[in-house]
Protein backbone atom coordinates (compact mmCIF):
# COMPACT_ATOMS: atom_id res chain seq x y z
CA UNK A 1 0.00 0.00 0.00
CA UNK A 2 1.10 3.57 -0.67
CA UNK A 3 1.98 5.73 2.34
CA UNK A 4 2.02 9.51 1.96
CA UNK A 5 2.85 11.80 4.88
CA UNK A 6 1.86 9.24 7.48
CA UNK A 7 -1.38 8.07 5.87
CA UNK A 8 -1.78 4.75 4.06
CA UNK A 9 -3.87 4.36 0.90
CA UNK A 10 -5.09 1.50 -1.22
CA UNK A 11 -5.03 1.96 -4.98
CA UNK A 12 -8.80 2.59 -4.98
CA UNK A 13 -8.59 5.13 -2.16
CA UNK A 14 -5.71 7.06 -3.72
CA UNK A 15 -7.37 7.22 -7.13
CA UNK A 16 -10.43 8.74 -5.52
CA UNK A 17 -8.20 11.73 -4.71
CA UNK A 18 -6.00 11.60 -7.83
CA UNK A 19 -7.22 11.43 -11.37
CA UNK A 20 -3.64 10.74 -12.40
CA UNK A 21 -0.86 9.63 -9.99
CA UNK A 22 1.58 11.67 -12.10
CA UNK A 23 0.28 14.70 -10.26
CA UNK A 24 2.40 13.68 -7.27
CA UNK A 25 4.77 10.91 -8.40
CA UNK A 26 6.27 9.47 -11.57
CA UNK A 27 9.05 9.81 -14.11
CA UNK A 28 9.29 12.65 -16.65
CA UNK A 29 11.68 12.70 -19.64
CA UNK A 30 13.45 16.01 -20.32
CA UNK A 31 16.39 17.27 -22.39
CA UNK A 32 18.89 19.99 -21.53
CA UNK A 33 19.09 22.74 -24.14
CA UNK A 34 21.98 25.00 -23.11
CA UNK A 35 25.66 25.05 -22.21
CA UNK A 36 27.84 21.96 -21.89
CA UNK A 37 24.78 19.86 -21.06
CA UNK A 38 23.02 20.70 -24.36
CA UNK A 39 21.40 17.63 -25.90
CA UNK A 40 21.75 15.49 -22.77
CA UNK A 41 18.66 13.42 -21.97
CA UNK A 42 17.43 13.13 -18.39
CA UNK A 43 14.62 11.51 -16.42
CA UNK A 44 13.14 13.42 -13.49
CA UNK A 45 11.73 11.10 -10.82
CA UNK A 46 9.41 12.14 -7.96
CA UNK A 47 8.01 9.85 -5.29
CA UNK A 48 5.48 12.32 -3.87
CA UNK A 49 6.91 12.27 -0.36
CA UNK A 50 9.82 14.65 -0.93
CA UNK A 51 12.38 12.41 -2.63
CA UNK A 52 13.35 13.68 -6.10
CA UNK A 53 16.22 12.59 -8.32
CA UNK A 54 17.52 13.03 -11.86
CA UNK A 55 18.75 10.07 -13.93
CA UNK A 56 21.00 10.42 -16.97
CA UNK A 57 20.32 7.81 -19.69
CA UNK A 58 23.19 9.28 -21.75
CA UNK A 59 25.61 8.68 -18.87
CA UNK A 60 25.17 5.13 -17.52
CA UNK A 61 21.77 5.95 -15.95
CA UNK A 62 23.72 7.68 -13.20
CA UNK A 63 22.07 9.99 -10.64
CA UNK A 64 22.90 13.66 -11.12
CA UNK A 65 20.70 15.43 -8.57
CA UNK A 66 19.18 14.07 -5.36
CA UNK A 67 16.88 16.18 -3.22
CA UNK A 68 14.83 15.45 -0.12
CA UNK A 69 12.03 17.78 0.95
CA UNK A 70 13.59 20.61 -1.04
CA UNK A 71 17.14 20.14 0.29
CA UNK A 72 19.91 19.20 -2.14
CA UNK A 73 21.90 16.21 -0.88
CA UNK A 74 24.11 15.67 -3.94
CA UNK A 75 27.32 17.34 -5.03
CA UNK A 76 27.96 18.94 -8.41
CA UNK A 77 31.42 19.74 -9.75
CA UNK A 78 32.36 23.24 -10.96
CA UNK A 79 31.83 22.05 -14.53
CA UNK A 80 28.11 21.49 -13.94
CA UNK A 81 26.39 18.81 -15.96
CA UNK A 82 28.45 18.04 -19.05
CA UNK A 83 27.23 16.11 -22.06
CA UNK A 84 29.32 13.33 -23.54
CA UNK A 85 30.77 15.65 -26.18
CA UNK A 86 32.62 17.29 -23.27
CA UNK A 87 33.23 14.10 -21.34
CA UNK A 88 35.04 11.92 -23.86
CA UNK A 89 37.92 9.92 -22.34
CA UNK A 90 40.78 12.18 -23.45
CA UNK A 91 43.99 12.08 -21.44
CA UNK A 92 44.29 14.99 -19.01
CA UNK A 93 40.73 16.24 -19.50
CA UNK A 94 38.89 14.43 -16.69
CA UNK A 95 38.97 17.33 -14.22
CA UNK A 96 37.60 19.69 -16.87
CA UNK A 97 34.69 17.46 -17.83
CA UNK A 98 33.57 15.49 -14.76
CA UNK A 99 30.10 16.46 -13.55
CA UNK A 100 30.11 14.85 -10.13
CA UNK A 101 26.51 14.17 -9.14
CA UNK A 102 24.96 11.87 -6.58
CA UNK A 103 26.22 8.80 -8.43
CA UNK A 104 29.04 8.62 -10.95
CA UNK A 105 29.73 5.00 -11.95
CA UNK A 106 33.39 4.18 -12.60
CA UNK A 107 34.74 1.22 -14.59
CA UNK A 108 34.52 -1.21 -16.25
CA UNK A 109 38.10 -1.51 -17.45
CA UNK A 110 39.61 1.09 -15.12
CA UNK A 111 38.93 2.99 -11.92
CA UNK A 112 41.27 5.47 -10.31
CA UNK A 113 44.00 7.38 -12.21
CA UNK A 114 44.52 6.92 -15.92
CA UNK A 115 46.55 3.87 -16.82
CA UNK A 116 48.60 2.66 -19.76
CA UNK A 117 48.40 -1.13 -19.74
CA UNK A 118 51.15 -3.59 -20.63
CA UNK A 119 49.73 -3.92 -24.16
CA UNK A 120 49.95 -0.15 -24.65
CA UNK A 121 46.20 0.45 -24.38
CA UNK A 122 45.11 3.66 -22.65
CA UNK A 123 42.47 3.60 -19.91
CA UNK A 124 41.16 7.02 -18.81
CA UNK A 125 40.57 8.22 -15.26
CA UNK A 126 37.70 6.20 -13.75
CA UNK A 127 37.10 4.37 -17.03
CA UNK A 128 34.51 4.83 -19.77
CA UNK A 129 31.29 3.35 -18.39
CA UNK A 130 30.22 6.64 -16.76
CA UNK A 131 29.96 8.31 -20.18
CA UNK A 132 28.33 5.34 -21.90
CA UNK A 133 24.69 5.85 -23.04
CA UNK A 134 22.04 3.28 -22.16
CA UNK A 135 20.54 0.92 -24.72
CA UNK A 136 17.06 -0.63 -24.37
CA UNK A 137 15.99 2.24 -22.13
CA UNK A 138 12.69 1.71 -20.34
CA UNK A 139 11.02 4.18 -17.96
CA UNK A 140 7.62 3.38 -16.54
CA UNK A 141 5.29 3.97 -13.61
CA UNK A 142 2.63 1.36 -12.93
CA UNK A 143 0.34 -0.18 -10.33
CA UNK A 144 1.32 -3.51 -8.76
CA UNK A 145 -1.62 -4.24 -6.51
CA UNK A 146 -1.82 -1.28 -4.13
CA UNK A 147 1.77 -0.17 -4.80
CA UNK A 148 2.57 2.43 -7.47
CA UNK A 149 6.01 1.46 -8.79
CA UNK A 150 8.44 3.76 -10.61
CA UNK A 151 11.10 1.87 -12.56
CA UNK A 152 13.87 2.84 -14.98
CA UNK A 153 16.18 0.36 -16.67
CA UNK A 154 18.80 0.27 -19.39
CA UNK A 155 21.93 -1.49 -20.57
CA UNK A 156 25.44 -0.10 -21.08
CA UNK A 157 27.94 -1.99 -23.22
CA UNK A 158 31.73 -1.75 -23.05
CA UNK A 159 33.31 -3.74 -25.87
CA UNK A 160 36.01 -3.86 -28.55
CA UNK A 161 36.64 -5.64 -31.84
CA UNK A 162 38.74 -8.75 -31.10
CA UNK A 163 38.46 -7.86 -27.42
CA UNK A 164 36.20 -7.61 -24.40
CA UNK A 165 32.39 -7.63 -24.41
CA UNK A 166 30.99 -6.50 -21.05
CA UNK A 167 27.34 -5.63 -20.47
CA UNK A 168 26.06 -3.69 -17.46
CA UNK A 169 22.29 -3.88 -17.05
CA UNK A 170 20.89 -1.39 -14.49
CA UNK A 171 17.44 -1.16 -12.93
CA UNK A 172 16.53 1.71 -10.58
CA UNK A 173 13.31 1.33 -8.64
CA UNK A 174 11.29 3.37 -6.18
CA UNK A 175 7.59 3.75 -5.38
CA UNK A 176 4.99 6.36 -4.60
CA UNK A 177 5.47 7.56 -1.03
CA UNK A 178 8.96 6.07 -0.67
CA UNK A 179 12.05 7.89 0.53
CA UNK A 180 14.37 5.25 -0.92
CA UNK A 181 15.60 4.14 -4.33
CA UNK A 182 17.22 0.83 -5.13
CA UNK A 183 19.86 0.04 -7.75
CA UNK A 184 20.16 -3.47 -9.14
CA UNK A 185 23.10 -3.94 -11.50
CA UNK A 186 23.91 -7.08 -13.43
CA UNK A 187 27.33 -7.37 -15.07
CA UNK A 188 27.69 -9.97 -17.83
CA UNK A 189 30.81 -11.13 -19.62
CA UNK A 190 29.53 -12.02 -23.08
CA UNK A 191 32.84 -13.40 -24.34
CA UNK A 192 34.55 -16.78 -24.18
CA UNK A 193 37.48 -15.31 -22.25
CA UNK A 194 38.00 -14.31 -18.64
CA UNK A 195 38.04 -10.54 -18.22
CA UNK A 196 39.52 -8.21 -15.62
CA UNK A 197 37.11 -5.51 -14.47
CA UNK A 198 36.74 -2.62 -12.04
CA UNK A 199 33.53 -1.25 -10.55
CA UNK A 200 33.27 1.79 -8.30
CA UNK A 201 30.02 3.44 -7.21
CA UNK A 202 31.10 7.06 -6.67
CA UNK A 203 28.29 8.49 -4.48
CA UNK A 204 28.83 12.17 -3.64
CA UNK A 205 27.23 14.38 -0.99
CA UNK A 206 27.38 18.17 -1.35
CA UNK A 207 26.25 21.43 0.24
CA UNK A 208 23.91 22.27 1.93
CA UNK A 209 23.52 18.72 3.24
CA UNK A 210 27.32 18.47 3.47
CA UNK A 211 28.55 20.95 6.06
CA UNK A 212 30.24 21.04 9.44
CA UNK A 213 26.81 20.12 10.88
CA UNK A 214 26.98 16.68 9.23
CA UNK A 215 27.73 13.61 11.32
CA UNK A 216 28.97 10.40 9.69
CA UNK A 217 27.93 7.03 11.09
CA UNK A 218 29.91 3.98 9.96
CA UNK A 219 29.48 0.39 11.12
CA UNK A 220 32.44 -1.27 12.82
CA UNK A 221 35.39 -1.03 10.42
CA UNK A 222 39.12 -1.02 9.82
CA UNK A 223 40.33 2.19 8.16
CA UNK A 224 43.38 2.47 5.89
CA UNK A 225 44.64 5.89 4.67
CA UNK A 226 45.64 5.97 1.00
CA UNK A 227 48.25 8.74 1.15
CA UNK A 228 50.51 10.49 3.67
CA UNK A 229 48.09 13.46 3.64
CA UNK A 230 45.23 11.11 4.50
CA UNK A 231 47.34 9.45 7.20
CA UNK A 232 47.92 12.85 8.80
CA UNK A 233 44.13 13.37 8.86
CA UNK A 234 43.27 9.87 10.06
CA UNK A 235 41.95 10.94 13.46
CA UNK A 236 39.61 13.40 11.73
CA UNK A 237 38.42 10.98 9.04
CA UNK A 238 34.84 10.93 10.36
CA UNK A 239 34.67 14.68 10.97
CA UNK A 240 33.32 17.19 8.42
CA UNK A 241 34.94 20.61 8.66
CA UNK A 242 34.13 23.93 6.93
CA UNK A 243 35.78 24.53 3.54
CA UNK A 244 39.53 25.19 3.59
CA UNK A 245 41.36 26.89 0.72
CA UNK A 246 44.43 24.65 0.87
CA UNK A 247 42.82 21.32 1.78
CA UNK A 248 44.19 18.41 -0.27
CA UNK A 249 41.80 15.50 -0.72
CA UNK A 250 41.95 12.67 1.80
CA UNK A 251 41.10 9.14 0.68
CA UNK A 252 40.49 6.29 3.11
CA UNK A 253 39.70 2.63 2.51
CA UNK A 254 37.35 1.00 4.99
CA UNK A 255 36.91 -2.72 5.55
CA UNK A 256 33.49 -2.96 7.15
CA UNK A 257 31.68 -5.80 8.82
CA UNK A 258 28.39 -6.44 6.99
CA UNK A 259 25.11 -7.01 8.81
CA UNK A 260 23.29 -10.35 9.04
CA UNK A 261 21.80 -9.78 5.56
CA UNK A 262 25.17 -9.10 3.98
CA UNK A 263 24.61 -5.34 3.65
CA UNK A 264 26.74 -2.40 4.76
CA UNK A 265 24.90 0.83 5.61
CA UNK A 266 26.62 4.21 6.01
CA UNK A 267 24.55 7.06 7.43
CA UNK A 268 25.02 10.83 7.30
CA UNK A 269 22.95 13.17 9.46
CA UNK A 270 22.74 16.96 9.38
CA UNK A 271 21.26 18.12 12.67
CA UNK A 272 20.87 21.74 11.54
CA UNK A 273 18.71 20.67 8.59
CA UNK A 274 16.94 17.89 10.47
CA UNK A 275 17.72 15.43 7.66
CA UNK A 276 19.57 12.13 7.46
CA UNK A 277 20.57 10.01 4.48
CA UNK A 278 22.08 6.58 3.93
CA UNK A 279 23.86 4.49 1.35
CA UNK A 280 23.45 0.75 1.72
CA UNK A 281 25.01 -1.96 -0.42
CA UNK A 282 25.44 -5.72 -0.54
CA UNK A 283 29.06 -6.39 0.31
CA UNK A 284 29.40 -9.70 -1.56
CA UNK A 285 30.90 -8.24 -4.77
CA UNK A 286 31.89 -4.86 -3.29
CA UNK A 287 34.33 -5.74 -0.49
CA UNK A 288 35.89 -2.30 -0.04
CA UNK A 289 34.41 1.09 0.88
CA UNK A 290 36.37 4.14 -0.25
CA UNK A 291 35.77 7.44 1.53
CA UNK A 292 36.75 10.53 -0.48
CA UNK A 293 36.94 13.61 1.71
CA UNK A 294 37.42 16.85 -0.22
CA UNK A 295 37.04 19.81 2.13
CA UNK A 296 38.67 22.17 -0.39
CA UNK A 297 36.95 25.51 -1.03
CA UNK A 298 34.93 25.29 -4.24
CA UNK A 299 35.50 21.54 -4.48
CA UNK A 300 33.64 20.70 -1.26
CA UNK A 301 32.46 17.09 -1.46
CA UNK A 302 32.21 13.81 0.39
CA UNK A 303 32.37 10.55 -1.52
CA UNK A 304 31.01 7.29 -0.10
CA UNK A 305 32.17 4.74 -2.67
CA UNK A 306 31.52 0.98 -2.54
CA UNK A 307 34.00 -0.74 -4.86
CA UNK A 308 35.72 -3.98 -5.77
CA UNK A 309 39.35 -2.74 -5.82
CA UNK A 310 41.67 -0.03 -4.42
CA UNK A 311 41.30 2.54 -7.25
CA UNK A 312 44.99 2.34 -8.12
CA UNK A 313 44.44 2.25 -11.90
CA UNK A 314 44.18 -0.86 -14.04
CA UNK A 315 47.85 -1.85 -14.37
CA UNK A 316 48.80 -0.92 -10.81
CA UNK A 317 45.78 -2.84 -9.50
CA UNK A 318 46.89 -5.95 -11.40
CA UNK A 319 50.45 -5.55 -10.11
CA UNK A 320 49.00 -5.26 -6.61
CA UNK A 321 47.11 -8.54 -7.06
CA UNK A 322 43.75 -6.84 -6.48
CA UNK A 323 42.24 -6.57 -9.98
CA UNK A 324 39.04 -8.69 -9.98
CA UNK A 325 38.02 -10.99 -12.83
CA UNK A 326 34.78 -12.24 -14.32
CA UNK A 327 34.72 -15.61 -16.06
CA UNK A 328 33.52 -16.45 -19.59
CA UNK A 329 29.76 -15.85 -19.82
CA UNK A 330 29.66 -15.28 -16.05
CA UNK A 331 27.18 -12.87 -14.42
CA UNK A 332 27.78 -10.85 -11.25
CA UNK A 333 25.11 -8.88 -9.39
CA UNK A 334 25.37 -5.68 -7.36
CA UNK A 335 22.62 -4.29 -5.10
CA UNK A 336 22.57 -0.83 -3.53
CA UNK A 337 20.07 1.49 -1.87
CA UNK A 338 20.00 5.26 -1.33
CA UNK A 339 17.53 6.85 1.05
CA UNK A 340 16.72 9.85 3.22
CA UNK A 341 14.80 10.50 6.42
CA UNK A 342 13.89 13.22 8.88
CA UNK A 343 15.58 13.40 12.27
C-alpha positions, 0 to 999 in steps of 0.5 A: 500500500502507498503511504504519503505523509503518514497516511496509508492508501489502497489503490482505490482510495488514492485514485479517488483523490487523484485522477492521475498519480503523475500529479504527485509521483512518476518519471518525466523525460526532459532534455537539456538545451543550453551550455555543456549539457546541451542535448543530454537526456534526463529523467526526473523522478518524484516519489510524492513524499519529498524524494526527487532525483535526476537520472542520466540515460546518456551517462550510464543511468547515473544519478545527477541530482538528489533532493529530499524535501527541497534540500539538495543532498548531492554534489555537483562539480564546478563544470556542472552537468556536461554532455558526452561531447565534453566528457570523452575519455581524453587524457588529461581532460577528466577534471575539466569534464567530470560532472560529479553528481549523486552517483558517478559510476566508474569502470569497467576496465579502469577505476582510479588514475589513468593507466597505460596497460602492458599492451599499450592500451590507454584507460582514462581516469575512472574508465569509460562506463560513466559516459556510456549511453544506455541501450534498451531504455525503459522508464515506466510507472505502474500499479502492482496491486496497491503499490505504485512502482516507478522503474527505470532500466537500461543497458550499457555496453563496453566492448572492442573488436577482437576484445572484451564484451561486457554488459552492465544492465541497471534497474533503478526502482522506487515507489509512490510515497517512498524515501528510498531508491534501489539500484540493481546492476547485473554485469555480464561477460559475453565473451569466451574469455576471462576478463579483468574488471573494475567497478566503483560506485562514486556516491557524492554528498554536497552542500547544503547537506554536506557541512560542518553540521553533518555527522557520519555514522559507519558500522564497525570497520578497519580504516586504511589511509591511501596517502601520507596526507590522509594518514595525517588526517586519520583521526579526523576521518569521520569529521566534516569541517568547513571549507579550507582553501588549501585542503588536499583530498583525503582518501580512506579505505574502509573494511566494514563488517556487513550485517546479518543480511550481507549489507553495509549501511553508512549514514550521514545526518545533518542536525541543523537541517533535520535530515539524514541520508544513507547508502546501503550496499550488498558487500558480496561483490563490493568488499571495499568502501572508499571514503573521499573527503574533499574539504577544499573551497569550491570543491567541497564534497564527500564521496562514499564509494563501494568498490571492488578494488583499491582505485589504483588504476588498471595496471597498478591494480593488477600488479598489486594482485587486487584486480578482480576478474569475471569468467567467460559468460559469467554474471555478477550482481550488485545491489545498492540502496540510497535513502533519506529520512527526517531526524 
